[in-house]
Structure formats: C-alpha cells, structure tokens
Amino acid sequence: MRISRRILAGLATASLAVTATSCGGGGTSGSFDDTVTVGILHSLSGTMAISESTLVDTEKMAIEEINAAGGVTVGGKSYKIEYIVEDGASDWPTFAEKSKKLIDQDGVPVVFGGWTSASRKAMLPVYESKDAFLYYPIQYEAQECSNNIFYTGATPNQQSEPATDFMYKRSPAAGGDFFLVGSDYVFPRTSNTITKAQVKQLGGKVVGEDYLPLGNTEVAPIISKIKKALPEGGIIINTLNGDQNVAFFKQIQDAGITPSSGYYVMNYSIAEEEISTIGPEFLEGHYGAWNYMMSIDTPASKKFAASFKKRWGADRVVADPQESAYNMVYLWKQAVEDAGTFDDNAVREALVGQTFDAPQGPVEVMPNHHLSQTVRIGEINAEGGFTILEETGVVLPQAWNQKHPSSKGFACDWTDPSKGEKYKL
Amino acid sequence: MELLLDSLFNGVAIGSVLLVAALGLAIVFGLMGVINLAHGELMMLGAYTTYVTQLIFKLPILKPFYNSYIIVSIFLAFIVSGVVGILLEKTIIRKLYGSPLETLLATWGVSLILQQFVRSVPLAYGTGLVISLLIGLFLPTTFPSKIKESINFKYFKFSSWLFAALTGVLTGNVISSSVSKLSRASARNVDVTAPSWMRGQVEIIGTAFPKTRLMIIVITLISVIAITLFLNQSAWGMRIRAVTQNRQMSDCLGISTEKVDIITFGIGSGLAGVAGVAVSLLGSVGPNVGGNYIVGCFMVVVLGGVGNLLGTVLASFGIGIMTDLIGAGRLLSIWPDMPLALSNIINFFATTSMARVMIFALIVIFLQFKPTGLFPQKGRMVEN
C-alpha cells in the first residue's frame, strides 16, 4: 500500500514536471517576446456553419502565416498571434453575447467575425457601446458605416452595379428585360432596390421580381412568373441564399429556362464553393460577379489558393469571402505595426490608407472603413470555376449607395470629425 | 386553354409535393393520433437514402443499371424510413400513447437527434446501422413458431442481433472503403442528380412540362392508390381501420392492437421516406430538408380533416392550386380587365411570401367555420 502510494506520488511529480516543461515550451516560444490574443467569431454550428467555417480556416491560415514570418512587431517587441475561436451558432443574439465575452472577459484587441447581415446588426451595438473593433469580411448591402466596424467585403457598387451594367450592355442578353429573384431578407431586397434604380437609369425595364421565404424550396410559381414576364428569354438577377439556389437551378433547368434558350442568370451569392455544391452542370453558361475568383491568373492568387489547399486539403477551394477574410487579418497586422500599439483608437487611425497586395490585386482602406477593390465578371464553366470575362479598375466603395433613393447624395468619412457616419456630399 | 392547363398542372405539381409529404402523416397523425414532429426527419432519411443509392449505383458493378437507381431508391427509402419509424414506435412512442404533449416533445427531440446524426456520422456507417436494425428487427420474426414459443427464444433473439450488428459493421466498412464520398461525416448539403431520362421536358398538348414534376406526380398517385387499396382491401388494412374506430372493441375481438400500431406507424414512416425521394429531386438534400415541410404537412392533414385520406388529397391539391393562382398572379391573366383596385390587391399578394401569408389566412378563416376540416370524421372516436 505504502509503496504503491509512493509510486503514484512519484508518477504525479513526473507528469507535473512534464506538463510544466511543455507549457514553458508552448507559451512564448523561440523568437517571440510576447503573445497577443485575437478573437474569431463565426458560426461553427447551425445552418451557416458550412459557409462560415471556411472563413475560420482562412483566418487561422493567415494568422499562422504571419506567425511564421515573425509575428506582429509592436514597439520593437515581436508578438505571436494567438486566437480564441467562438461559435456564433447561426443565432444572432449569440453573436452579440460572444462578442461581449471576447471583449470583456478575454480582452481581445480585435474580433474577426460575422457573415450574415443579421449577425452584424446584432453585434454592432456591442462594439459601439464598448468602443471595440469588429472586422467583417462579407460582401453586403452597405447602407451602414460604423466607426467600430471595418468592412472588407464588397459594397453594391463594387459588385452588383458593374454586374448589372455588364448584363444590360455586353452580355448575350444585352438590352433584354430584367427579372429579379431573391431570398426574402434584407440583402436581396436592398440590392434589388439599387438594381431597379440602375436599370431605369440605363434605359432598361424590370418586368418582375419575387422573393422566396427562407427555407422554402417551391420555385414553381416563380418559374411561371418568369416565363410569363420573359417569354423570349432575358436577364435574371439572382440573390437567393445558399440551398435555395440548388432548388432554383434544378427546377429552372427542367422548365427550359437555360442559357441556350436565351435566359442568362447573374448571381451575387454563388462562388466556387457554391458551384461545387449545386453542380456545374446546372450553372454552366450563367454568370457571377466577385472581387476575387479562384481562376485569377496572378502569382498572388495562385499562392493564396495553393497555401489554402496545402493547409486544409487538396479538394478545398477558395472564394471571395475567404479572400476578404484573409485580407483583413493582414490589414489589421499592418495597422497595428504602424500604430505601434494594440490600442483601438490608434489602430483605427492607422488603418485608413493601409494598402495590401491581396490575391485579387491591390486593395486600400478608405476613410469610410471599406476597401477599394477590383470587380470581376465571370462566366461559370463546366469545371466549376469562373472564366473571367471582364475586370474593372479599382472601384472605390460607397457605404451609402448613390442609386438607392434613401442614401443618394450621402457619404461617410471617419477621418474628418465634422463628417463622420453620414454627411451630405 | 394553354394558360388554364399550365395553371392546373402547376397547381397539381405543387399539390402533389405537399400530398406525398403529408400522406404518411395523414396515417400516423390522422389514423393513430400521434403527433410525430420527427416526420420531416423521416423524409430526410428518405432523401439521404436516394443520395446513397445514387452513389452506390455509380460503382462499376452497378453502373449499367444507373438509370434505374431512382426507382430502386423509392423502395429502399420506404424500407429505411419504415424501419427507423418502427424502432421509434417500439422504443418511444408506444410508451406515450394517449399523452399528446409528451409525444410532441419526445418526437421533437428525436427529430433533433436524427438531424445531428446525419451531420456527424459518415453516411456509410449510417447505412450499416440501418441494415443492422433491419436484420435485428426482422430476423427473429422469420423463425418457425416452434422456436418463437420456446423458452430459449431470447437467446435466438440475442444472437440474431449479434449477427445484425456484425453485418452492419461489415457493410458500413465495405461501403466506406468503396465510395469515398460516404466515408466522411459532413454537415454540408448534398445533391441528388436525376438520371438523364428524367431531366428536361415533355410536351403534352402543346405545353411543355418538366419531367421531374411529372415523376413526382406519378410517385404521389401510386402511393395514394397503393395506400387506399391497402387500407380498404387487405386484412391488415381492415384491422387498422377497426383499431382506429374503436381500440378497446378491436382488442376484445382478438386483433393484436400492438401489431396494428407497429404496422400503421411503419407504413406512415415508410411513406415519409418515399416523400423524401420526391423532395430530393427538387432541391438539395441536407439535415434540415424535412423541417421545411413539416408545417405544410400538418396544415394539409388538419385542413383535410383528421383521419380522412380523401380530405388530405383534396386539401393538398387545393392548397397547390391556390398557391399558384395567388403566387403567380394568374387571376390577372384569366381576367385581364378587372377593376384597378382589385388588380392592385392581387398584385400585392402575387409574390411567393405574400401568397403564403394569404393561404394561411384563408385556412385560418376556413377553420373558424369548419374546425374539423373538410371531411370531419364521424363515429365513436369523435366523442372521446
């Protein structure tokens, strides 16, 4: 009895010693002087998990890359970036709650997070009241400009406007009538309001629009409407969400609404990831508009795709939202290094004007906390990628859309205290 | 004429999706009075069965028969959902007969379990598990009655479950090693691609109809006819109707109500599986696919009158035709020069979201006047 107890005690000390050394090895290893912990907040469960987990993967990869290159250097000290991943659970109040936890309890200097506009709207008051900073990586409907959020996705004038222009002027259905289809929530409705104003300006006609309630996959009434409104073919602008696209494209193909019969669909929510889920055979010949497409033939783009595949598996793809997520981690690092501190207010000032050689090409942070970006129009090909047809120059972001009736003539500028969130141009 | 035909077809197409989904529930909820919130998930299992069957038919040995996989999957889906339904009845629902609130909560829990199951278990092993259940539940019933009545029957039962488990693990491993897509768990939605003969359109009397829609209508018709024949012509059908009308009396007359319950629930669940095949042809297959239909199913059964198949049929086609009439704004094209005020109202409701609101509102109003639905049940059960 006594012996065994002694052995046990010995074992315990030994194991303690092992843990102690391994702790020492893991904490501030090698060349780093200190560590800084950032927050990552996306849905890892629930309906949004499929999309949002790809962002977590990308953000982790960016952080690992930065660490491998020596970490963040602030005030002459090098910091290793560590992260805490929280699960927003596809539930908007949870996003707000976890934000509070990350800011108050973990004391992170920055949170990378969000996907849906609903989750962002839920988090916004938290960051504004605590004067903390959220980096948000998704293309969205804009009409918002917070001093406490940094938006690295496209605004409508960086995605839907050039796309509408392309469809009306240069697509095979040029000059044709428009039909707008979307899921029934804020992004499609706002985006379509802008599209309608733009089509009117261009001299075209929107002959119909319809919204599918989220979760509904019965597309038959919409198909009859499209056939009635566009009997000879035309342009369809699609802002459906996620799985509803599968139902939509399966059923319109069966109903004979295909490129070969003169119907061309322009999509704002279908990237490489979605193409592989829906199946290229349903999408071939339709269009998409993004800032980043995996088929961009530059060394930066190829390197981004290759490192992602190397890190997470050869069958994985990269798409526009992931590129935005990748950019924002690097932009934060640059801003922190320029500011020489992790303090929010100093970083915010240093952030505006930062440039980064992103996989899509150069991007720059504008005074309205959005990015200047390049816009690309691609045709979906049989291999499940985009054949890039057009590429704009760098397009400046409009936080307040100039075609939407409620925000026409307004802009946002956080570098000038007299202007701020929304001022008249 | 073409317009009318088109509208009628669309209405029937939408209605038949509702009907095939609600048919199983019409039996489980309508005849047995069990509020089964896991009905949608039994549909989901059917949809996943279609997906698994499709992948297995892509293997070299079965490749020549690939075009017929959809027919095979209808039968397999019936069996898979039926077996899971029977297990559900034997383990949970049986204990809760007569307490609807508890049934509701328990089946809601089961629906969550099933959703999470397909997210976190590789489909290959899921298939293996279903196969073991199938063998474990049915092998003992095939033994000669001499063994069944013997005191050692429990050992036979035990060894057949052991055999079932082994077979399940084995098939799971075989499938997992031969079809790589099934060997990993994934929360991602998957896709069923209809074989080439079912894609595109056919022309009937000058109007083009999508083939998948026709296929769903055919599946629905066959299911309705088969279940009607079964209930009205077969001996077990008669027993089911007898138990529905008066459980105690049937029990006294020597009908094994326990067996009747299992069979009824199994058939209802199996029909949910068939509905899953139909639904997989329209959209993607994911853990939430069934949840999207469950409300519609209950709506159809309640509107049709609980316990009445004809009511369910009429209610689903009624709702289908209304959805198309309102949602696609067809009234305007039927009567082009109606007064402006009226046409404005119709245009306001002529979107998919508003059509849904309108239809629910109409159903609520209808139920105010006929709370028991289109065809209220007459007889003793009503009095209880």
HADDOCK unambig.tbl for C-alpha pairs under 7 A between the chains (distance, minus, plus):
assign (segid A and resid 50 and name CA) (segid B and resid 187 and name CA) 6.83 0.50 0.50
assign (segid A and resid 50 and name CA) (segid B and resid 188 and name CA) 5.95 0.50 0.50
assign (segid A and resid 210 and name CA) (segid B and resid 351 and name CA) 5.57 0.50 0.50
assign (segid A and resid 210 and name CA) (segid B and resid 352 and name CA) 6.69 0.50 0.50
assign (segid A and resid 211 and name CA) (segid B and resid 351 and name CA) 6.73 0.50 0.50
assign (segid A and resid 211 and name CA) (segid B and resid 352 and name CA) 6.23 0.50 0.50
assign (segid A and resid 211 and name CA) (segid B and resid 353 and name CA) 6.56 0.50 0.50
assign (segid A and resid 212 and name CA) (segid B and resid 352 and name CA) 5.81 0.50 0.50
assign (segid A and resid 212 and name CA) (segid B and resid 353 and name CA) 6.19 0.50 0.50
assign (segid A and resid 213 and name CA) (segid B and resid 353 and name CA) 5.59 0.50 0.50
assign (segid A and resid 215 and name CA) (segid B and resid 292 and name CA) 5.99 0.50 0.50
assign (segid A and resid 216 and name CA) (segid B and resid 292 and name CA) 6.57 0.50 0.50
assign (segid A and resid 217 and name CA) (segid B and resid 283 and name CA) 6.61 0.50 0.50
assign (segid A and resid 220 and name CA) (segid B and resid 10 and name CA) 6.75 0.50 0.50
assign (segid A and resid 221 and name CA) (segid B and resid 324 and name CA) 5.45 0.50 0.50
assign (segid A and resid 221 and name CA) (segid B and resid 327 and name CA) 5.85 0.50 0.50
assign (segid A and resid 221 and name CA) (segid B and resid 328 and name CA) 5.01 0.50 0.50
assign (segid A and resid 222 and name CA) (segid B and resid 328 and name CA) 6.61 0.50 0.50
assign (segid A and resid 224 and name CA) (segid B and resid 328 and name CA) 6.49 0.50 0.50
assign (segid A and resid 225 and name CA) (segid B and resid 328 and name CA) 5.59 0.50 0.50
assign (segid A and resid 243 and name CA) (segid B and resid 284 and name CA) 6.35 0.50 0.50
assign (segid A and resid 246 and name CA) (segid B and resid 283 and name CA) 5.39 0.50 0.50
assign (segid A and resid 246 and name CA) (segid B and resid 284 and name CA) 5.68 0.50 0.50
assign (segid A and resid 247 and name CA) (segid B and resid 282 and name CA) 5.53 0.50 0.50
assign (segid A and resid 247 and name CA) (segid B and resid 283 and name CA) 3.79 0.50 0.50
assign (segid A and resid 247 and name CA) (segid B and resid 284 and name CA) 6.44 0.50 0.50
assign (segid A and resid 250 and name CA) (segid B and resid 282 and name CA) 6.59 0.50 0.50
assign (segid A and resid 250 and name CA) (segid B and resid 283 and name CA) 6.88 0.50 0.50
assign (segid A and resid 251 and name CA) (segid B and resid 282 and name CA) 6.53 0.50 0.50
assign (segid A and resid 254 and name CA) (segid B and resid 199 and name CA) 6.13 0.50 0.50
assign (segid A and resid 254 and name CA) (segid B and resid 200 and name CA) 4.63 0.50 0.50
assign (segid A and resid 254 and name CA) (segid B and resid 201 and name CA) 6.17 0.50 0.50
assign (segid A and resid 254 and name CA) (segid B and resid 210 and name CA) 5.09 0.50 0.50
assign (segid A and resid 255 and name CA) (segid B and resid 200 and name CA) 6.99 0.50 0.50
assign (segid A and resid 255 and name CA) (segid B and resid 201 and name CA) 6.68 0.50 0.50
assign (segid A and resid 255 and name CA) (segid B and resid 209 and name CA) 6.97 0.50 0.50
assign (segid A and resid 255 and name CA) (segid B and resid 210 and name CA) 5.35 0.50 0.50
assign (segid A and resid 256 and name CA) (segid B and resid 200 and name CA) 6.96 0.50 0.50
assign (segid A and resid 277 and name CA) (segid B and resid 190 and name CA) 6.83 0.50 0.50
